[in-house]
Amino acid sequence: LRTLHQKLDQPVVWFSTFILNVTPNPDLHGLINLISMDNFCDANGVPLRRSKRGWMWNQFFLLEEYTGMDHQYVGKLHSDGDRGDGSIRYVLTGDGAGSLFIIDENSGDIHATKRLDREEKAYYTLRAKAVNRITNTSLEGESEFIIKIHDINDNEPKFTKDPYFTEVPEMSPLGTVVMQVTATDADDPTYGNSARVVYSILQGQPYFSVEPNTGVIKTALPNMDRETKENYVVVIQAKDMAGQMGGLSGTTTVSITLSDVNDNPPRFPKSLYEFKAPESTEPGSTVAVLRAMDADIGRNAEMNYRITSSDGPSMFDISTNRSTQDGVITLRKSLDFERKRSYTLRIQVENSNPDPRFLRYAATTDGATVKLIVEDVDEPPVFDRVGYVMEVKEDVAVGTIIGSVSATDPDSSRSPVRYSIDRRTDMDRVLNVHPGNGSVFMLRTLDREDIAWHNVSVIATEFNNPRLMSRVPVYVRVLDVNDNAPTFATYYETFVCENAKANQRIQTVSAADADEPIGGHRFFFSLAHEASVKANFTVRDNKDNTAGILTRRNSYSRLQRSNYLVPVVISDSDFPMQSSTNTLTVHVCTCDREGNMQLCNQEALVLTAGLSTGALMAIIFCVLILLMIVVLFAALRRQQRKKEPLIISKEDVRDNVVSYNDEGGGEEDTQAFDIGTLRNPEATEESKQRRDIKPETLHPPIRRTVILPPAHRDNADVRNFINQRLQENDQDPTAPPYDSLATYAYEGSGSVAESLSSLGSMTIEGDQDYNYLSEWGPRFKKLADLYGGEDSDSY
């Protein structure tokens, strides 16, 4: 013990406290039990004496997960003052005292009442004291001690995740880190190897391996190919006790997926593809679709196609459908079976995103041959031009050929072609075409001044298949001929002063011609031959398509003659020459010395004011229109005032109820009104008796059979009555509107029960028999009693 004291270089009391409170080694407990304070001395050799208490401890730790039937013994509390006479009572307080830990108050033995788990609580702090049983006074001061729970290997390692999911690129080199797994053990890592975990791989060899101490998973094989196997399941085990026999273990699953890299080039499944397309395929249409296969996926499977060679330059184009990675061949120009019946193309495909690491392993491109066969289609005729322009003079005779069109069948059959005019483009039927040779000829004479261009469409149809047709525009230009004489450009009218001098210009005139000669117009002006003998005026040609009208006399008298008509001959310079005589009206007026007009006739004044005859006609026409509008408006107002409404008061409405306070005699009362006008006067009874009162005659009526005339005669009286009333209403201006409903109370024949009114009988009432009323049921019992009795006294 002294050697132990020297090694620790601490007082033995501290050493005893350390042993009791800290050490978990059970081998020292026997040593502690032998320690006595009397056996220790201080540095001077004086024995150390404990003056207050002396404790004896048998055990200061407790094994967890105790499975015994009895309470687990913890230790013993003993005081030096305990002489065994039962005068001392031991008291235990602190963590779990009285529930988890109990003490025998006589002997001081401490027991654990329940199975303890170190992972729940590693130690308990308790306090003990000895008290006098009688006085309950403390014999010694309270002492504190700790009971530690000794760990056993009762927890297996647990992984933080289960399962794990990860990816690693395919074709990775040996030893590539995939991921790291981690397992934890709840046991005490400071005691033994209970919490020391070692990793191992149970499933996944020979592809992957795991580091025993770190749990890092690595590839165990180089260049693993995703296209061969994509998914792997690896089972990792974590075992405590450093992996020794008897250790506990836990497992987890790691799902490893090989991610794709671009290590495979695209490949065509076939080296030769054959497609067919009809020659009628429109440019821009798809004629072929081919697909290359790439074992990669996603972005690594994207590819590009291109045409490396073709026997039809610029005939085709190819593009990639990004959603399907197909090569789509489209047509750029029209196909023609008769010109070329097949095409051969060489197509190359390559990756859009190649990986430089794998370019050296295999070819990065692939090629295939595409053969496109053109199918023959029965095509419509084809014109040798896209349009025709023809020229014809406007004076050409009917039936003259002005040109021709030509179309042929492009098919190998070379079917004959028939021509016709699309009459929707030639509504006036000016042109026609020969159905056999396509000659275009005239059906009517032309007038360039009316229509200068005629645009028609010529249709060409196959003789063997009229449904196949094509059309071409034909533009016919009408050439001008000199068939119109020049005239005054406008209507000319002027005046001359009475005091005018000779050769004085009074008007300048110009000409117009509807023709359009190639060299332009050149007009010649002259005075008409018949007026040149005793001419009062002369015409001077200005050589610029205008002429001046000059006076020939020194004076003119308005009293002798107020108006002069000057005939002017206008000729053109084209062939054949055309001319016309135009008249200029000259009014004689009184003028002052400066030539200003002072007095002239009314017509001249109007003309001087600048109003021509056309303007006067327009003014008169407008005035007439205004007068017609005023007359029409007045007539409408007069008609509206003539038609007065039926109801004058504003408060009256059509649905007013008119009450006459007159009550009729019911349906039996036929005397209250005269309805005989609806019947034939010959069928009207002279004497009628009311059926709602007792008849005065004592003879019962006898029912007679009435022979009715034919239906058209029976309704004639009603029809005549209605027609008469209709005419009266039509001629009455104060009658209701025509859409008013007029009801005529007329009952026709054919009723099963016949009529109960006297209107349906053509005999006297005394001859009728009413016994049949008793057969009609209780609702007609009153009528049967009134009219159906055999004895007249019953009335």
C-alpha positions in Angstrom: 0.0 0.0 0.0 2.9 2.4 0.7 4.2 1.6 -2.7 0.8 2.4 -4.2 0.8 5.6 -2.2 4.2 6.6 -3.5 3.2 5.9 -7.1 0.1 8.0 -6.9 2.0 10.8 -5.0 -1.3 11.7 -3.4 -2.7 11.3 0.2 -4.3 8.0 0.7 -7.6 9.6 1.5 -7.8 11.1 -2.0 -6.7 7.8 -3.4 -9.6 6.0 -1.6 -12.1 8.6 -2.9 -10.9 8.2 -6.5 -11.2 4.4 -6.3 -14.6 4.5 -4.9 -16.1 7.1 -7.3 -14.2 6.6 -10.5 -12.7 3.3 -11.2 -14.9 0.7 -13.0 -12.4 -2.1 -12.5 -14.0 -4.8 -10.2 -10.6 -6.3 -9.3 -9.8 -3.3 -7.1 -12.9 -3.8 -4.9 -11.3 -6.5 -2.9 -8.3 -4.2 -2.3 -10.6 -1.4 -1.2 -12.3 -3.6 1.3 -9.0 -4.2 3.0 -8.1 -0.6 3.3 -8.4 0.8 6.9 -7.7 4.3 7.9 -5.7 3.0 10.8 -3.1 1.5 8.5 -2.1 4.8 7.0 0.4 7.3 8.4 1.2 10.9 7.5 4.5 12.1 6.3 5.9 12.2 9.8 4.9 8.6 10.5 2.1 9.5 12.8 -0.8 7.1 12.2 -3.9 8.7 10.6 -7.1 8.3 12.6 -10.7 8.8 11.3 -12.6 10.6 14.0 -16.2 10.6 12.7 -17.1 7.5 10.6 -15.8 4.6 8.8 -17.6 3.2 5.7 -17.3 -0.3 4.3 -18.0 -0.5 0.5 -18.5 -3.9 -1.1 -19.3 -2.7 -4.6 -19.6 0.6 -6.5 -20.7 -0.3 -10.0 -23.6 -2.3 -11.5 -23.8 -4.4 -14.6 -26.6 -3.3 -17.0 -29.3 -5.6 -18.4 -29.4 -7.9 -15.3 -31.6 -10.9 -15.9 -31.6 -12.5 -12.5 -34.8 -13.2 -10.6 -33.7 -11.5 -7.3 -32.8 -7.9 -6.8 -29.3 -7.2 -8.0 -26.9 -6.5 -5.1 -25.1 -3.1 -5.3 -23.1 -2.7 -2.0 -23.2 -2.3 1.7 -23.3 0.9 3.9 -21.7 0.4 7.4 -20.8 2.9 10.1 -18.2 2.5 12.8 -20.8 3.5 15.3 -23.0 0.5 14.4 -22.6 -2.1 17.2 -25.2 -4.4 15.7 -27.8 -3.7 18.4 -30.3 -2.1 15.9 -29.9 1.4 17.3 -28.7 2.8 13.9 -30.9 3.2 10.9 -29.4 3.7 7.4 -31.0 6.2 5.0 -30.4 6.4 1.2 -31.4 9.4 -0.9 -30.6 10.7 -4.4 -31.2 9.4 -8.0 -33.6 6.5 -8.0 -33.5 6.1 -4.2 -36.6 4.2 -3.1 -37.6 3.1 -6.6 -34.5 1.9 -8.5 -32.3 1.5 -5.4 -33.4 0.4 -2.0 -31.4 0.0 1.3 -31.8 -2.3 4.2 -32.0 0.2 7.1 -30.7 -2.3 9.5 -27.8 -3.9 7.6 -27.1 -1.1 5.1 -27.2 -3.4 2.1 -28.2 -1.7 -1.2 -30.0 -3.5 -4.0 -31.3 -2.5 -7.5 -34.9 -3.3 -8.0 -35.1 -3.1 -11.8 -33.0 -4.0 -14.9 -30.9 -0.9 -15.8 -29.8 0.2 -19.3 -26.6 2.2 -19.5 -27.7 3.7 -22.8 -30.6 5.3 -20.9 -28.5 6.5 -17.9 -24.9 5.8 -17.3 -24.6 6.6 -13.6 -26.6 7.6 -10.6 -25.6 9.9 -7.7 -26.8 8.8 -4.3 -26.3 10.1 -0.7 -26.2 7.9 2.4 -26.2 8.6 6.2 -26.7 6.8 9.5 -29.2 8.1 12.0 -30.2 7.1 15.5 -33.3 5.0 15.3 -34.8 6.5 18.4 -33.9 10.1 18.2 -33.6 10.2 14.5 -30.5 12.3 14.8 -27.7 11.9 12.3 -24.7 10.1 13.7 -22.4 11.1 11.0 -22.4 13.6 8.1 -24.1 12.7 4.9 -21.8 10.9 2.3 -22.3 11.1 -1.5 -21.3 8.3 -3.8 -21.9 7.3 -7.5 -23.1 4.1 -8.8 -21.9 3.6 -12.4 -23.6 1.2 -14.8 -21.1 -1.1 -16.3 -21.6 -1.5 -20.1 -22.1 -4.7 -21.8 -22.3 -5.3 -25.6 -26.1 -5.2 -26.0 -26.5 -2.9 -29.0 -25.7 -3.8 -32.6 -24.4 -1.1 -35.0 -27.0 0.8 -37.0 -26.5 2.6 -40.3 -27.6 6.2 -40.6 -29.6 5.4 -43.8 -31.1 2.3 -45.2 -31.1 1.9 -48.1 -28.5 4.1 -49.8 -28.8 5.2 -53.4 -25.9 6.5 -55.5 -24.4 6.7 -59.0 -21.0 6.2 -60.4 -20.0 6.8 -64.1 -19.6 3.8 -66.2 -16.1 3.0 -67.5 -14.6 4.3 -64.2 -11.1 3.1 -63.3 -10.3 0.7 -60.5 -10.7 2.1 -57.0 -13.0 4.9 -57.9 -14.8 6.1 -54.8 -18.5 5.5 -55.0 -19.7 6.7 -51.6 -19.2 6.3 -47.8 -21.6 4.5 -45.4 -21.7 5.2 -41.7 -22.9 3.0 -38.8 -23.1 3.9 -35.1 -23.1 1.8 -31.9 -24.9 2.9 -28.8 -22.5 1.0 -26.5 -19.8 2.7 -24.4 -16.9 3.5 -26.8 -14.5 3.9 -23.7 -15.0 0.4 -22.4 -13.7 -2.5 -24.4 -14.6 -3.0 -28.1 -18.3 -2.9 -27.7 -18.6 0.2 -29.9 -15.7 -0.5 -32.2 -17.3 -1.0 -35.7 -15.7 -2.8 -38.6 -17.3 -2.8 -42.2 -17.4 -5.6 -44.6 -19.2 -6.4 -47.9 -21.6 -9.3 -48.0 -23.0 -8.8 -51.5 -21.6 -7.0 -54.5 -18.3 -8.7 -55.2 -16.4 -8.7 -57.4 -17.6 -5.3 -58.6 -17.2 -3.2 -55.4 -15.3 -3.2 -52.2 -15.5 -1.4 -48.8 -12.8 0.0 -46.5 -13.2 -1.9 -43.1 -12.6 1.1 -40.9 -14.1 4.0 -42.9 -17.0 2.4 -44.8 -15.8 3.9 -48.1 -17.2 1.9 -51.1 -15.0 1.7 -54.2 -15.1 0.1 -57.5 -13.3 -3.3 -57.6 -13.4 -3.8 -61.4 -12.3 -1.3 -64.1 -14.4 -0.2 -67.1 -17.8 -1.5 -66.0 -20.2 -1.0 -68.9 -23.6 0.4 -68.3 -24.9 -1.1 -71.5 -24.0 -4.5 -70.1 -25.4 -4.0 -66.6 -26.7 -0.8 -65.2 -27.9 -1.4 -61.6 -26.0 -3.2 -58.8 -27.2 -4.0 -55.2 -24.4 -4.0 -52.6 -25.0 -5.3 -49.0 -22.6 -3.8 -46.4 -22.2 -5.2 -42.9 -21.1 -3.2 -39.8 -19.9 -5.4 -36.8 -18.8 -4.3 -33.3 -16.2 -5.9 -31.1 -13.8 -5.0 -33.9 -15.3 -7.7 -36.0 -14.4 -10.5 -33.5 -16.5 -13.6 -32.8 -19.6 -12.8 -30.8 -19.9 -9.2 -31.9 -23.2 -7.8 -32.9 -23.7 -6.6 -36.5 -26.1 -4.6 -38.7 -26.5 -4.4 -42.5 -27.6 -1.9 -45.1 -28.3 -2.0 -48.8 -26.6 0.3 -51.3 -28.2 0.6 -54.7 -25.5 1.7 -57.2 -26.4 2.8 -60.7 -23.9 3.2 -63.5 -24.5 6.6 -65.1 -24.1 6.9 -68.8 -21.1 8.3 -70.6 -20.8 8.8 -74.4 -18.8 5.7 -75.1 -20.9 4.3 -77.9 -21.2 5.8 -81.4 -24.5 5.6 -83.4 -25.0 2.7 -85.7 -27.4 2.1 -88.6 -29.2 -1.3 -88.2 -29.0 -1.7 -92.0 -26.6 -0.6 -94.6 -29.2 -0.1 -97.3 -32.6 1.6 -97.0 -35.3 1.7 -99.8 -38.2 4.2 -99.9 -40.8 5.1 -102.4 -42.4 8.5 -103.1 -45.0 9.5 -105.8 -43.9 12.1 -108.3 -46.7 14.3 -107.1 -45.1 14.9 -103.7 -44.9 18.6 -102.9 -41.5 20.2 -102.2 -40.9 20.3 -98.4 -42.7 17.0 -97.8 -41.1 14.1 -96.0 -40.0 11.3 -98.3 -38.0 9.1 -95.9 -37.3 8.5 -92.2 -34.4 6.4 -91.0 -33.1 5.9 -87.5 -29.6 5.0 -86.2 -29.3 3.2 -82.9 -27.1 4.4 -80.0 -26.6 2.3 -76.9 -26.2 5.5 -74.9 -29.1 7.5 -73.4 -30.0 11.1 -72.9 -27.7 13.8 -74.2 -25.1 11.1 -75.1 -27.6 9.6 -77.6 -28.1 12.8 -79.6 -26.9 12.5 -83.2 -26.7 14.5 -86.4 -27.4 13.3 -89.9 -26.0 14.6 -93.2 -26.0 13.7 -96.9 -22.5 13.0 -98.0 -23.4 12.2 -101.7 -26.4 12.1 -104.0 -27.1 11.6 -107.7 -29.7 14.4 -107.4 -27.9 17.6 -106.4 -29.9 19.9 -104.2 -32.9 17.6 -104.5 -33.1 16.5 -100.9 -32.3 17.7 -97.4 -32.0 15.8 -94.1 -32.6 17.0 -90.5 -32.7 15.4 -87.1 -35.9 15.0 -85.1 -34.7 15.9 -81.6 -37.5 14.1 -79.8 -36.9 10.7 -81.6 -33.4 11.2 -83.0 -34.7 10.1 -86.4 -33.1 11.3 -89.7 -35.9 13.0 -91.7 -35.3 13.3 -95.5 -37.4 16.1 -97.1 -37.8 17.0 -100.7 -36.5 20.3 -102.0 -37.5 20.1 -105.7 -40.3 18.4 -107.5 -40.0 14.8 -108.6 -40.6 13.8 -112.2 -41.0 10.1 -113.0 -40.5 10.6 -116.7 -37.2 12.5 -116.1 -35.6 10.4 -113.3 -37.1 7.3 -111.7 -34.8 6.8 -108.7 -32.3 8.6 -106.5 -29.4 7.2 -104.4 -28.2 9.0 -101.4 -25.3 8.3 -98.9 -26.2 9.3 -95.3 -23.8 9.7 -92.5 -24.6 9.9 -88.8 -22.4 11.0 -85.8 -22.8 11.9 -82.2 -23.7 15.5 -81.4 -21.7 15.5 -78.2 -18.7 13.1 -78.5 -16.5 12.3 -75.5 -12.9 12.7 -76.3 -11.9 9.9 -73.9 -13.5 7.3 -76.0 -12.8 8.5 -79.5 -9.8 6.1 -79.9 -11.8 3.0 -79.0 -14.2 2.8 -82.0 -15.4 4.7 -85.1 -17.4 7.8 -84.2 -19.6 7.8 -87.3 -21.6 5.4 -89.4 -23.1 5.5 -92.9 -25.9 4.0 -94.9 -27.2 4.1 -98.4 -30.7 5.3 -99.1 -32.5 4.5 -102.4 -35.6 6.5 -103.3 -37.8 5.2 -106.0 -40.1 7.7 -107.8 -43.6 6.3 -108.4 -45.5 7.3 -111.6 -48.6 9.4 -111.1 -51.2 10.3 -113.7 -50.4 14.0 -114.0 -52.5 16.7 -115.7 -51.2 18.3 -118.9 -48.4 20.7 -118.7 -48.3 23.9 -120.7 -45.1 24.9 -122.4 -45.3 28.4 -120.8 -46.5 29.7 -117.5 -48.5 32.4 -119.4 -49.2 33.7 -122.8 -49.3 37.3 -124.1 -51.1 37.9 -127.4 -51.7 41.2 -129.3 -54.6 41.9 -131.6 -55.8 45.0 -133.4 -59.1 46.3 -132.4 -60.5 46.2 -135.9 -59.7 42.5 -136.4 -62.5 40.4 -137.9 -64.5 37.8 -135.9 -62.9 34.4 -136.2 -59.4 35.7 -136.7 -56.7 33.5 -135.0 -54.6 35.7 -132.7 -52.3 33.0 -131.2 -52.2 29.5 -129.8 -51.4 27.6 -126.6 -49.8 24.3 -126.3 -49.9 21.6 -123.5 -48.7 18.0 -123.4 -49.3 15.0 -121.2 -46.1 14.5 -119.1 -47.0 10.8 -118.5 -45.5 8.1 -120.7 -49.0 7.4 -122.1 -49.0 10.8 -123.9 -52.7 11.2 -123.8 -54.2 13.7 -126.2 -55.1 17.1 -124.8 -58.3 19.0 -125.2 -58.5 22.8 -124.8 -61.3 25.1 -123.6 -61.8 28.6 -122.3 -62.7 29.1 -118.6 -65.9 31.1 -119.1 -65.7 32.5 -115.6 -62.8 34.6 -116.9 -64.5 35.5 -120.2 -68.1 36.3 -119.3 -68.6 38.3 -122.5 -67.4 35.4 -124.7 -64.9 37.5 -126.5 -62.4 34.7 -127.2 -62.5 31.0 -127.9 -59.9 28.3 -128.3 -59.8 25.4 -130.8 -60.2 22.2 -128.7 -57.7 20.2 -130.7 -54.8 22.5 -131.6 -55.1 25.3 -129.0 -55.6 28.1 -131.5 -57.1 31.2 -129.9 -59.5 33.1 -132.1 -62.0 36.0 -131.8 -65.7 35.6 -131.2 -66.6 39.3 -131.0 -65.2 42.6 -132.3 -62.9 44.5 -130.0 -62.8 48.1 -128.9 -59.6 49.2 -127.3 -61.2 52.3 -125.9 -63.7 50.1 -124.0 -61.3 47.4 -122.7 -57.6 47.5 -123.5 -56.7 44.1 -122.0 -58.6 40.8 -121.9 -57.4 38.3 -119.3 -58.7 34.7 -119.8 -57.7 31.3 -118.6 -57.3 28.3 -121.0 -57.9 24.9 -119.6 -56.2 21.8 -120.8 -57.6 18.4 -119.9 -56.5 14.9 -120.8 -58.7 13.3 -123.4 -58.7 9.9 -121.5 -59.2 11.4 -118.1 -61.1 14.7 -118.1 -60.7 15.0 -114.3 -57.0 15.8 -114.8 -56.7 19.4 -115.9 -54.4 22.4 -115.7 -54.9 26.0 -116.7 -52.8 28.8 -118.0 -53.4 32.6 -118.1 -53.7 34.3 -121.5 -53.3 38.0 -121.7 -54.7 39.6 -124.8 -53.6 43.2 -125.5 -55.9 45.2 -127.9 -53.8 47.3 -130.2 -55.1 50.7 -131.2 -56.2 51.6 -134.8 -57.1 55.1 -135.9 -60.9 54.7 -135.7 -61.8 57.8 -133.7 -62.0 61.3 -135.0 -60.6 64.1 -132.9 -63.1 66.6 -131.3 -63.0 69.6 -129.1 -61.5 68.9 -125.8 -64.5 70.5 -124.2 -67.5 72.5 -125.1 -66.5 76.0 -126.2 -68.8 79.1 -126.1 -67.6 82.7 -126.2 -68.6 86.3 -127.1 -67.4 89.0 -129.4 -67.7 92.8 -128.9 -69.7 94.9 -131.3 -66.7 97.1 -131.7 -64.2 94.3 -132.2 -61.4 94.8 -134.7 -60.4 92.4 -137.4 -58.0 89.5 -136.6 -58.8 89.8 -132.9 -58.5 86.5 -131.0 -61.6 85.7 -129.1 -61.1 82.0 -128.2 -58.4 79.3 -128.1 -59.6 75.8 -128.6 -57.9 72.4 -128.2 -58.7 68.9 -129.3 -58.9 65.4 -127.9 -58.8 61.9 -129.4 -59.6 58.6 -127.9 -57.0 56.9 -130.0 -53.4 56.6 -128.8 -51.0 56.7 -131.8 -47.4 55.5 -131.2 -46.0 58.9 -132.2 -48.5 60.9 -130.2 -51.3 63.2 -131.4 -50.9 65.8 -134.0 -54.1 67.7 -134.8 -54.9 70.1 -137.7 -57.5 72.9 -137.3 -59.3 74.7 -140.2 -62.6 76.5 -140.9 -65.2 74.3 -142.5 -65.4 74.7 -146.3 -69.1 75.7 -146.4 -68.4 78.6 -143.9 -65.3 79.9 -145.6 -67.1 81.7 -148.4 -68.7 84.5 -146.3 -66.9 83.8 -143.1 -67.3 86.1 -140.1 -64.5 84.4 -138.2 -61.3 82.7 -139.2 -59.4 79.7 -137.6 -55.6 79.9 -137.1 -53.8 76.6 -136.3 -51.2 77.2 -133.6 -49.2 74.0 -134.6 -49.4 72.8 -131.0 -52.7 70.9 -131.1 -54.5 74.2 -130.4 -56.1 76.8 -132.6 -57.2 80.4 -132.2 -60.6 81.8 -133.3 -60.1 85.3 -134.8 -62.5 88.0 -135.9 -62.6 88.7 -139.6 -64.7 91.9 -139.5 -64.1 95.3 -137.8 -67.5 95.4 -136.2 -70.5 93.3 -135.3 -74.1 94.4 -134.7 -76.0 92.7 -131.8 -79.3 94.0 -133.2 -78.7 92.4 -136.6 -77.4 89.1 -135.3 -76.7 88.1 -131.7 -75.2 84.6 -132.2 -72.7 83.0 -134.7 -71.9 79.3 -135.1 -68.3 78.8 -136.2 -67.7 75.3 -137.7 -64.2 74.1 -137.0 -62.7 71.0 -138.8 -60.2 69.0 -136.7 -58.1 66.3 -138.4 -55.5 63.9 -137.0 -52.2 62.8 -138.6 -52.6 59.0 -138.3 -53.7 56.6 -141.0 -56.4 56.5 -142.1 -56.9 60.1 -141.3 -60.0 60.9 -139.2 -61.7 64.3 -138.9 -64.7 65.9 -137.4 -66.5 69.2 -137.5 -67.1 71.0 -134.2 -69.1 74.1 -133.6 -68.1 77.1 -131.6 -70.9 79.4 -130.5 -70.1 83.1 -130.5 -72.4 85.7 -128.9 -72.4 89.4 -129.9 -72.3 91.7 -126.9 -71.8 95.4 -126.2 -68.5 96.2 -124.7 -66.6 99.3 -123.5 -63.4 100.6 -125.1 -61.3 98.2 -123.0 -63.3 95.2 -124.3 -65.2 94.5 -121.2 -68.7 93.3 -121.8 -71.5 95.6 -120.7 -74.7 94.4 -122.3 -75.5 91.0 -123.7 -78.5 88.6 -124.0 -79.4 86.5 -120.9 -77.7 83.4 -122.2 -74.5 85.2 -122.8 -74.6 86.7 -119.3 -74.9 83.3 -117.8 -72.1 82.0 -119.9 -70.0 85.0 -119.0 -70.6 84.3 -115.3 -68.9 81.0 -115.9 -71.9 78.6 -116.0 -72.0 76.2 -118.8 -75.0 74.3 -120.1 -74.0 71.2 -118.2 -73.8 73.1 -115.0 -77.3 74.5 -115.6 -78.6 71.0 -116.3 -77.1 69.8 -113.0 -78.7 72.6 -111.0 -82.1 72.0 -112.6 -81.8 68.3 -111.8 -81.0 68.9 -108.2 -84.0 71.3 -107.8 -86.3 68.6 -109.3 -85.1 66.0 -106.8 -85.7 68.4 -103.9 -89.2 69.1 -105.1 -90.0 65.3 -105.3 -88.8 64.8 -101.8 -91.0 67.6 -100.5 -94.1 66.2 -102.3 -93.4 62.7 -101.0 -93.0 63.9 -97.5 -96.3 65.9 -97.7 -98.2 62.9 -99.0 -96.9 60.7 -96.2 -98.0 63.3 -93.6 -101.4 63.6 -95.2 -101.9 59.8 -95.1 -100.9 59.7 -91.4 -103.4 62.4 -90.5 -106.2 60.6 -92.4 -105.8 57.4 -90.4 -107.1 58.3 -87.0 -106.7 55.7 -84.2 -109.7 53.8 -82.9 -109.0 54.9 -79.3 -108.6 58.6 -79.1 -107.9 58.9 -75.4 -104.4 58.2 -74.3 -105.8 56.4 -71.3 -107.6 53.9 -73.5 -105.9 50.6 -74.2 -106.8 47.6 -76.3 -107.4 45.3 -73.4 -110.0 47.4 -71.6 -112.9 45.4 -70.4 -116.4 46.7 -71.4 -119.2 45.6 -69.1 -122.8 45.8 -70.1 -124.3 44.5 -66.9 -126.6 42.3 -68.9 -127.0 38.6 -68.0 -128.2 36.2 -70.6 -130.4 33.2 -70.3 -127.6 30.7 -70.7 -127.1 28.3 -73.5 -130.8 27.6 -73.8 -131.6 31.3 -74.4 -131.8 31.7 -78.1 -134.3 34.6 -78.1 -131.9 37.0 -76.5 -130.0 37.5 -79.7 -130.6 36.9 -83.4 -128.1 34.4 -84.8 -130.3 33.6 -87.7 -128.0 35.6 -90.0 -125.5 32.9 -89.7 -127.9 30.4 -91.1 -129.7 29.9 -94.3 -132.8 32.0 -94.2 -134.8 29.1 -95.6 -133.8 26.9 -92.7 -134.8 29.5 -90.0 -137.9 28.6 -88.0 -140.6 31.1 -88.0 -141.7 30.5 -84.4 -139.3 29.5 -81.6 -140.0 28.6 -78.1 -137.7 29.1 -75.2 -136.4 26.0 -73.7 -135.7 27.4 -70.2 -139.4 27.9 -69.5 -142.4 25.6 -69.7 -143.9 25.6 -73.2 -147.5 26.7 -73.6 -148.5 24.0 -76.0 -149.9 20.8 -74.6 -148.7 18.6 -77.4 -145.3 16.9 -76.8 -142.8 17.7 -79.5 -142.0 15.0 -82.0 -138.4 14.5 -83.2 -138.1 14.5 -86.9 -135.3 13.5 -89.1 -133.7 16.4 -90.8 -132.2 15.8 -94.2 -129.2 18.1 -94.5 -128.0 19.4 -97.8 -124.5 18.7 -99.1 -121.5 20.2 -97.1 -120.7 22.7 -99.8 -124.2 24.0 -99.8 -124.6 23.9 -96.0 -121.6 26.2 -95.6 -122.4 28.6 -98.4 -124.5 30.9 -96.3 -121.7 31.2 -93.7 -119.1 31.7 -96.4 -121.2 34.5 -98.0 -121.7 36.1 -94.7 -118.0 36.1 -93.8 -117.1 37.5 -97.3 -119.6 40.3 -97.0 -118.3 41.3 -93.5 -114.7 41.1 -94.9 -115.5 43.5 -97.7 -117.1 45.9 -95.3 -114.1 45.9 -93.0 -111.7 46.3 -95.9 -113.6 49.4 -97.2 -114.0 50.9 -93.7 -111.0 53.2 -92.9 -112.0 53.2 -89.2 -112.1 49.4 -89.0 -109.7 47.6 -86.6 -106.3 46.4 -87.9 -106.2 43.5 -90.3 -104.5 41.3 -87.7 -107.5 41.6 -85.3 -109.2 38.3 -84.4 -112.9 38.2 -85.2 -114.7 35.2 -83.8 -118.0 34.0 -85.4 -120.0 31.6 -83.1 -120.9 29.0 -85.7 -121.2 25.3 -84.8 -120.9 22.9 -87.7 -122.5 19.5 -88.1 -121.1 16.1 -87.2 -121.3 16.2 -83.4 -122.1 12.8 -81.8 -124.4 14.5 -79.2 -125.8 16.8 -81.9 -126.7 20.3 -81.0 -128.9 21.3 -78.1 -129.7 24.6 -79.6 -132.6 25.2 -81.9 -130.1 26.5 -84.5 -129.4 22.9 -85.5 -133.0 22.1 -86.3 -135.0 22.9 -89.4 -138.4 21.7 -88.0 -140.8 23.2 -85.5 -140.2 22.4 -81.8 -143.5 20.6 -81.5 -142.4 17.8 -83.8 -139.2 17.0 -81.8 -138.7 14.0 -79.5 -136.5 14.6 -76.4 -136.7 11.1 -74.9 -133.0 10.5 -75.8 -132.0 13.0 -73.2 -132.6 10.4 -70.5 -129.8 8.3 -72.0 -127.1 11.0 -71.5 -126.6 10.4 -67.8 -127.4 12.3 -64.6 -125.9 15.5 -65.8 -128.8 15.9 -68.3 -131.5 14.6 -65.9 -133.0 18.1 -65.6 -133.3 18.5 -69.3 -134.8 15.0 -69.6 -137.4 15.9 -67.0 -138.4 19.1 -68.7 -138.6 17.9 -72.3 -138.6 14.1 -72.2 -142.0 13.4 -70.6 -144.6 11.5 -72.7 -147.6 13.1 -71.0 -148.0 16.8 -71.6 -149.6 17.1 -68.2 -146.2 16.5 -66.6 -145.2 20.0 -67.6 
